């Protein structure tokens, strides 16, 4: 997580917890609404900022409630303490999980750059191979399509030739009508038709 996201997360949690009224306020224990809410939200934000800026190895959570205060006034301060605790935990967890930016040596940086360059070259080679494979498959598909088209054309030509031959045969049969009495010319014509 970036620092901006960490800060936004901490502030969002602090504001959401500070904006929720305590049990005492919900029952009508406190009459001042805007001034107590703004002061509790600003105190929660201040505590979160203090925890963030302390930056020490350990995490300390301070609660704002005292043992002598009444139950209605202790509820809102415990909510603020929870908000501050959550914020401090989030900041501490992010600080532990964040990598050290200035701790890498020049050799390590060079090694990382070489690894990144090798990975980038590998990705580019992979993309080139994928494109070549796509081109090869497209050529195969085009060749198969051409073969199919040629086969369809040949079948259509054969069908057209067969149809034409059948029409010619029918025309010849129509021209040659066998009768009981025929002339020599009609007999000669019928011999040519039926060959």
N, C-alpha and C positions, 0 to 999 in steps of 0.2 A: 504494500500500500504506500502511496506517496504521502508526503507530509501534509499536503492539502486535504487529501481524503481522511487522514488521521484526525486532523483538526476538525473537519466537518463532522466526522463521526462522533467525536468527543462532545462537540457543541450540541449536536442533535440529541444525544442521550441526555446531556445535562439539562437542556431546555425541556425535553419531554418529561423528565422526572420532576423538574422544578415546577412545571405547569400543572401537574396533577395535584389536586388539593388533597391534603391529609384528611384523616378521619375526623379530626376535630373541626376543621373548616367545613367539611361536608355537613356536619351536624349543626353548624351555626356557632361554633366557638369563637370565631374571629370575624369582626365586622369589616375591617379594612382589607379590601381585596386587591386593588391595583398596586399600592405601595408595598405590601408584603410580598406579592408575587414577583415584582420587579427586583426587589432587594434579594429575595431568595435565589432568583435565576442569576442575578449578577454575582452573588456570593458563590454559587455553584460554578460559574464560569471562572471566577477568580481562583477558586480552589483548583480547578482543572488546569488553569494556566500556571499556577504555582507548582503543581505536580509535574507538569510538562517541562518547566524551566529548571526544576531542581536537578534532573538528569543524573542523580547519583545511582550507584549500583542497586541499592535497595528501594523498595516501594513502601512508603509510609502513608497510612490513611488516617486523617484527622477527622474526628466527629465534632460537630458544633454543639451538641446538646449537653446540658449539665444535669446533674441528678436533682437539683432543687427546683427545676422548672416543672410546670404542670404538664399533664399528658397531652393537652391540646396544643401546646407550644412545642412539645418534644417531637411530635409527629412530622411537621414540616422540616425541621432541622435534620431528622434522621433520613428523610427523603433526599435532602441535599447531600448528606453524607454518603448515601448510597450512590447518588449521581457522581459525586467526586471520586468515590472508590471505583466505580465502573470506568470512569474516564481515566483515572490513574492506571488501572489495570490494562486498559486498551493501549495507552501510551507506552507503558512499560513492555507489554508484549510486542508492540510494533518496534520498539527500540531494540529489543533482543533479537527479533527476527530480521531486522534490516541489515543488509550486508555492509561491511565497512568499505567506504568508497576510496579512501586514501591509503589503504593498507596494501594494495597490490603493487608489486615491484615491476620495474620495466620489463624484466624477463617474462614475468607472468602475463603482463599486458601483451607482449609480443606473441607469446604462446596462445593467448586467447584470440588475438587478431588472426593468427595463422589458422587456428581451429575454425574461426568464423569464416575466413576466406575459403578454407577447404570445404566447409559445409555449404557455403554459397555456391562454389563451383560444382559440388555434387548435386545440388538442387538444380542448377542450370543444365548440367548433363542429363539429369533425369527428365527435365522438361523437353530437352532436345530429343531424347530417345522416345518420349511419349508422342511428340509431334511426328517423328519419323514413322513410328508405329501407326499412328492415325493416317498418315499419308499412304503408307503401304496398304493398310486395310481399305482405304478409299479407292486406291488403284485396283485392288482385287475386286471390290464391289462394282467398280465401273466396268471391268473386264467381264464379270459375270453378267452384268446388265446388258452389255453389248452382245454376248453370246445368246442370251435369252431373246433379245430383240431380233437377232439374225435367225434364230430358230423359228420364231413366230412368223417372220417374213417368208422363210422357206416353206413353212406349213401353209401359209396363206397362198403362196404361189402354186403349191401342189394342189390345193383345194380348187383354185381358180382354173388350173389346167384340166383337172378332172371334170369340173363343171362344164368347161368349154367342150371337152371331148364328148361328154354326154349330150350336150346340145347339138353338136355336129352329127352324132349318131342318130338322134331323133329326127333331125332335118333330113338326113339321107333316107331314113325309113319312111318318112312322110312323102318324099319324092318317088319312092319306089313302092307302088301298091301292086301286089301280085293279084292278077285277074286270070280267069280261065282262058281268055284270048288276049295275047299281047303281041305288039309289033317287035321286029328285030331291034329297033332302037331302045325300046323299053326294057327288053331282055338284057341288052348290053349295059344299060344304066343300072339295072338291078344287080348285075354281076359285080360292077364296080362298087356299089353301095355296100354290099354284104361281104366284101373282102376284108 
